[in-house]
Amino acid sequence: WTSDSNPSWTYYHYYMHINLCKLNKLLGRTSNPIQMRPHAGEAGPTHHLAAAFLLCDGISHGINLQHEAVLQYLYYLAQIPIAVSPISNSVLFLKYRDNPYPSFFK
């Protein structure tokens, strides 16, 4: 890397995705591959959720999906897992009663 700034989140995760695919192929892991499930959607811009949709096997802390109906619907259609921790979110971002997790099932 020759730039003074760090690569973007999407760029970094693209190369992580490619390298995990190569590693799984090298190890012959077709039935139980190493998966990428990044921390996305709790803070940061929406394009993190979009990149995770394209490149990852699931996400952790996807509470910002409540603001992006189209992405939320895409995650639903593709059945991409979302790990949400309501207690952690209540300490850092949202009150427990405002957590969008139950609305993801409606």
URLIN-V895933 format. One record per pair of residues at least 12 apart in sequence whose C-alpha atoms are under 6 Angstrom apart, sorted by the first residue. I is the first residue (numbers start at 1). J is the second residue. D is the distance in whole Angstrom. If there is no record, write none. Layout:
BEGIN
i | j | d
I | J | D
I | J | D
END
This chain:
BEGIN
i | j | d
10 | 51 | 6
36 | 56 | 5
36 | 57 | 6
37 | 56 | 6
37 | 57 | 6
37 | 58 | 5
37 | 59 | 5
38 | 59 | 5
39 | 59 | 6
39 | 60 | 5
40 | 59 | 6
40 | 60 | 6
41 | 61 | 6
41 | 62 | 4
41 | 63 | 6
41 | 64 | 5
42 | 61 | 5
42 | 62 | 6
42 | 63 | 6
42 | 64 | 6
58 | 80 | 5
58 | 81 | 5
58 | 82 | 6
59 | 82 | 5
60 | 82 | 6
60 | 83 | 4
61 | 83 | 6
61 | 84 | 5
END
